[in-house]
Every structure is written in C-alpha cells, then in structure tokens.
Amino acid sequence: MKKVWVLLFLIVITIIFFQNIFSNNIKAGNAGVGVLNVSPQYNIIRLTQQENNFRIYLTVSDYNSWDDIQSINVILMDNTGEKAEFIFKQYEDNTTYDKINEFSEKPKENNFLIIKKCSYDHSNGEEIEDKCNLDILFVFQKTWFTSLNIIAYDRSGDTATIQLDYSSEDLTRSGNIIIIPGINKSTILELPPYFLDIIAIFISIIITWYIIRKSDIINVIRAIYEKI
C-alpha cells in the first residue's frame, strides 16, 4: 500500500511540473517564439542630431518575440530632474493583445516629441533571431538635457533599463540658449534670437571707438583733412 501512495505522489508531482512548463510555453507562444519568458534587451541605441531635431534609434530584442514588448519609455533628464518622457506603446496594457502602436509624451504641453516623424518596425523571418527585434524611432525638437533613461517593458513586467549621459557642449550656445556653469548646477537662460550677436557687435563697436580715441588716428585724419 505504501508503494502505491508513493507512486501516486510521484505522478501528481510529474503532472504539476509539466503543467507549469506547458503553461509557460503557451504564454510565450502567444508572442510568437514559444520559449520561457526572458527580459528584453537592447541591440542598438543611437542618438543623432539633424538640423533642429534629435533622433533616437532603438532596436529592442525579446526572445519571446517582438510581439512580447509592451512599451518603451525614453526619459529626458536635466539638472533639475525629469524634463520630458516619450512613450511608445505596442499595447494599451498587458491584459490585451490588441495592438495600438501609439507614441505619446508627458507632459503633453512640452510639445518636444514630433509624433508624425516617429516610427516603428519589426524584424521578419523564419529564424528565431528574425522574430525578436522591434525598431523604434523617436524624433524630438532640439532642447538641452544631460542624460537619457530608456526603459523597455515586456508583457510579463520584466524590464530592460539603461541610462546614457549626454555631452551637451555643443548646446552651450544654441540660438536662444546659454548655459552658465555653477557649483551645484548650471543655470539655463533662454534669450531672444540673435541677442548674443547684437551684444557682441555692440561691445566690438565700443572697444573700437575707445581704441581710436586713445590713439592719434583722429588727429592724423583731421590733419590730412585740413591740408586738403
């Protein structure tokens, strides 16, 4: 009798074990590849500047398939904290498989994100690696920031997070922006267009006039004029 109970116990344990495996495979299979859930990862992260726009090129891989990626968030940071957040959602939430493929921005009143220029695409093919990549392009207006926080979420709640520091030396003077370095943080001033150019020209005129007044150029010119 004891051997019968041991045999029944082993059968129950075996059934529970395989049930968990199959349920995980079915869950991942909805995404298209059929492997146990894994976290997403970044294959490509590229930031470029074109004219007055920044472009962030992202390729996010998920070995459960690109279908398993829920959303991708890009957070712009400056010296005061979070400046803006750009979001791409493949699904409204992780309870539905209805795709929305939507770009948005927080707070909306910033109007940094140029949604009509943003895009998404995914890899195609029969091989597993050809079913895993989601390509996202964020395009936003030129603005000053110090770093990017990028977070990719999959449908199971797993994340891939990366922070990129951005060297903004080329933005220390950009149209109407001037950055004054400080001990604790930098001060950002937004000035009218060409304001700095006007100041430079005005200072140049004053310096030139001062040099002329202190030299004998005026007396030489006056003497030549009187002889004529």
HELIX and SHEET records of a PDB file:
HELIX    1   1 LYS A    2  GLY A   29  1                                  28    
HELIX    2   2 TRP A   66  ASP A   68  5                                   3    
HELIX    3   3 LYS A  108  ASN A  110  5                                   3    
HELIX    4   4 ILE A  115  LYS A  117  5                                   3    
HELIX    5   5 ILE A  128  LYS A  131  5                                   4    
HELIX    6   6 GLU A  169  LEU A  171  5                                   3    
HELIX    7   7 PHE A  195  LYS A  214  1                                  20    
HELIX    8   8 ILE A  217  LYS A  227  1                                  11    
SHEET    1   A 4 GLN A  41  GLN A  50  0                                        
SHEET    2   A 4 ASN A  53  SER A  61 -1                                        
SHEET    3   A 4 ASN A 133  GLN A 141 -1                                        
SHEET    4   A 4 SER A 119  HIS A 122 -1                                        
SHEET    1   B 5 LYS A  99  LYS A 106  0                                        
SHEET    2   B 5 GLY A  81  TYR A  91 -1                                        
SHEET    3   B 5 ILE A  69  ASP A  78 -1                                        
SHEET    4   B 5 SER A 147  ASP A 154 -1                                        
SHEET    5   B 5 THR A 159  ASP A 165 -1                                        
SHEET    1   C 3 ARG A 173  SER A 174  0                                        
SHEET    2   C 3 ILE A 177  ILE A 180 -1                                        
SHEET    3   C 3 THR A 187  GLU A 190 -1                                        
END                                                                             
